[in-house]
Amino acid sequence: MHQGLQNAPGIGLWKEVTRMSLMQNRIRRLLESPSSPHLQTLFLGSNDLNEVNRDFFQFMASLRVLKLSDGSLPVHLLTGISNLVSLQHLDLARSKIRRLPMELKYLVHLKCLNLEFTRLTRIPQQVISNLKMLRVLRMYECGSDKQEGDSILIGGREVLVEEILSLEHLNVLTVTLESFCALRMLLDSPRLQSLSTPSLCLKHCCQSELLGVQSTSVPVYSLAGLRHLQTLHLEYSDLEDLKIDYAVEVPKIQQTRGFHSLQNICISYSKLKHLTWLIVAPNLKHVRISSCLDLEEIISVEKLGEVSPEVMHNLIPLARIEYLILEDLKNLKSALPFPHLKEISARGCAKLKKLPLDCISGLEHKIIIKGQYHWWKELQWDDQVTQNAFRPCFKLTI
């Protein structure tokens, strides 16, 4: 269909089609209940639906794929979703849906459910766990801070983890957890070995929560068990350290190829003083660190000294980083050189006087350096040649 539509196609056009896309239009009303006995795929995302017939899905028994992402959805739209007895793929990512209806649990053939980047305030208990055929569940950055009392997202999301771990056919999981207890439940489960978890967000966790648990920090070695982890986000945590025995566990993680898939990491609002454990992630490309007021260095030379010389011989910390974003790190003083860096952005890093760059990297390939003018003027360089090499690379940010 063409973009720019304000109204859905007439009811007669729905009868024979097997696939229909109404994405990226300006459709606000779906007032009819079209008979679509052959329709298997329907894309309705990127619209601002606010008036929809409660029986809109009543005559779409063959529908297998429904995409409702990136748009507004009236709460009652999904209440008739139980009519979609053949539905296998439901995409609600980035939609403005606030509550999942209990009727969702009747989609017994559903294999893929995408709830990423939604501000849900309620997922009723036993909705997720009743989707017995689920293969893919995407809940990264899913949920609002304000949860209704019977939502499985309330508290630290331990109930959510329990329901997830009951899904015997689940292969792919992305998830946001809000307690170390929920994380421990996931990491300690035998089901972890059969799950691919490409994205994990851990936020709103308190150090005091761990006092009743055996460990007083999150063990890096356990996180390395998430073999397919590509994106890790740690946010709003007063955790002061991530537990790792550099002498023993660094070579073990290397041998098992733990964190080998990790490419993106975002750490914000934590009390971590350094991020030396990132040396076990050889393929990191994107790193964003923000509002970590206690962070003094990204890689601690002192902690690196705990790794045996044999292991260090084949270890180039953060060698493949391409994008480094540093924001509001008032105590950050230094960062090791990154040979493949393409872009570095620094804001609110007044003590960072020397960039992890050298003259050779400046001459060999152009690097984008973003920052404020007064910070740029106070940077220290090895010599005038190096400073001249990087001067054209600077881009002013407001």
Buried (B, 14 or more C-beta within 10 A) or exposed (E): BEEEBEEBBEEEEBEEBEEBEBBBBEBBEBEBBBBBEBBBBBBBBBBEBEEBBEEBBBBBBBBBBBBBBBBBBBEEBBBBBBBBEBBBBBBBBBBBBBBBBBBBBBBEEBBBBBBBBBBBBBBBBEBBBBBBBBBBBBBBBBBBEEBBEEBBBBBBBBBBBBBBBBBEEBEBBBBBBBBBBBBBBBBEBEBBEEBBBBBBBBBBBBBEBBEEEEEEBBBBBBBBBBBBBBBBBBBBBEBEBBBBEBEEBBBEBBEEEBBBBBBBBBBBBBBBBBBBBBBBBBEBBBBBBBBBEBBBBBBBEEBBEBBEEEBBEEBEBBBBBBBBBBBBBBBBEBBBBBBEBBBBBBBBBBEBEEBBBBBEBBEEEEBEBBBBEEBBEEBEBEEEEBBEBBEEBBEEEE
